[in-house]
Amino acid sequence: TSAGKKMFEALAAELLGDNPPAIHNQAIMEFGALQCVPVNPNCGICPLAEQCLALQRNAVAQRPIKSTKIKTRNHYFHFALFENAGKIIIQKRIEKDIWQHLFQLPLLETEVALETDEIERILFENYQIKPVSVSETIKHILSHQKIHARVWKFEALPDQKLFQENWEVIS
């Protein structure tokens, strides 16, 4: 939680003082990987056994406490690569998400998987041009979402009147 994170940050700042945190972090990761492991930690030879609250409270088996998993959602990204005479179209993301203000190819995003011919029909309705090729689906997994992306290539630029306000033509 954010409250827990703030508490640990304050504690870390108090304990570390002016010492470099990178060395401490590496040591703690090593300690967790070799000594204080989640399953069957060797508490008998632990140099921190006297200060260990889990050991004192006989709660070693209940540690670490795992938070509930975030449910992942599927997103289907269909990027339109409009290419003609060395020019392509990009768009600036305006949605309030992790990619806000970044540039990308124009995007059709769907919440459910659609058949190739359905996507092609939607793209044609939007841009009045048929795509000449489509990439294989590229999967990218983030902590809370799975992205299934495809790139639809067009060998022409759509009519200027079909441009969205956040589109730019670049060379």
C-alpha positions, -999 to 999 in steps of 0.1 A, spaced: 0 0 0 11 36 -4 10 40 34 32 10 39 56 22 12 59 56 29 65 39 63 93 18 48 109 47 30 110 67 62 125 38 81 151 32 53 161 69 54 165 67 91 185 35 90 207 44 61 215 80 68 240 92 43 252 57 33 247 47 -4 214 28 -6 226 7 -36 251 -12 -15 225 -18 12 198 -29 -14 222 -54 -30 231 -68 5 194 -72 14 187 -89 -19 216 -113 -14 204 -120 22 169 -127 9 182 -150 -19 206 -170 2 195 -168 39 160 -156 45 142 -174 17 104 -177 16 104 -215 19 125 -232 47 147 -203 58 177 -214 79 169 -194 110 194 -215 131 224 -198 115 208 -164 108 229 -134 120 196 -114 125 177 -141 144 177 -121 177 160 -91 160 136 -112 138 100 -105 148 88 -134 127 110 -158 146 102 -144 180 64 -147 172 68 -181 156 54 -167 124 82 -175 100 60 -199 79 35 -171 74 61 -148 59 63 -131 34 27 -120 33 17 -119 -4 -8 -93 -15 -36 -104 -37 -28 -107 -74 -39 -79 -96 -63 -93 -122 -48 -89 -157 -68 -77 -186 -64 -83 -223 -60 -54 -247 -59 -57 -284 -38 -30 -302 -41 -26 -339 -16 -1 -351 -20 15 -386 13 20 -404 5 45 -432 35 48 -454 38 67 -487 68 85 -503 89 82 -472 62 98 -450 43 81 -422 17 92 -397 21 92 -360 -2 102 -332 3 116 -298 -16 97 -270 -40 119 -252 -57 93 -230 -48 95 -193 -28 63 -191 8 52 -187 16 62 -223 0 97 -221 19 122 -243 39 96 -261 38 91 -298 27 60 -316 13 48 -349 -25 55 -352 -42 29 -330 -75 10 -330 -78 -6 -295 -103 -33 -287 -112 -50 -254 -119 -83 -271 -102 -103 -298 -117 -98 -332 -113 -118 -364 -88 -104 -389 -116 -97 -415 -135 -77 -388 -105 -56 -380 -98 -50 -417 -134 -39 -422 -132 -15 -393 -99 -1 -405 -113 4 -440 -144 22 -427 -121 45 -406 -95 52 -433 -111 44 -467 -79 24 -477 -73 -13 -476 -42 -26 -457 -17 -44 -478 -3 -66 -450 -6 -74 -413 20 -86 -388 18 -116 -366 4 -109 -332 30 -96 -308 23 -103 -271 36 -81 -243 28 -88 -207 27 -60 -181 19 -64 -145 -18 -58 -150 -25 -63 -186 -16 -84 -216 -12 -65 -248 -18 -83 -281 -5 -60 -308 -6 -62 -346 6 -37 -372 -15 -31 -403 5 -17 -432 -11 7 -457 9 20 -487 -10 53 -488 -19 81 -465 -56 85 -457 -74 116 -470 -65 147 -449 -101 151 -438 -99 117 -420 -70 128 -399 -75 131 -362 -63 163 -344 -35 144 -327 -20 130 -359 12 143 -375 28 134 -409 66 129 -405 93 120 -430 
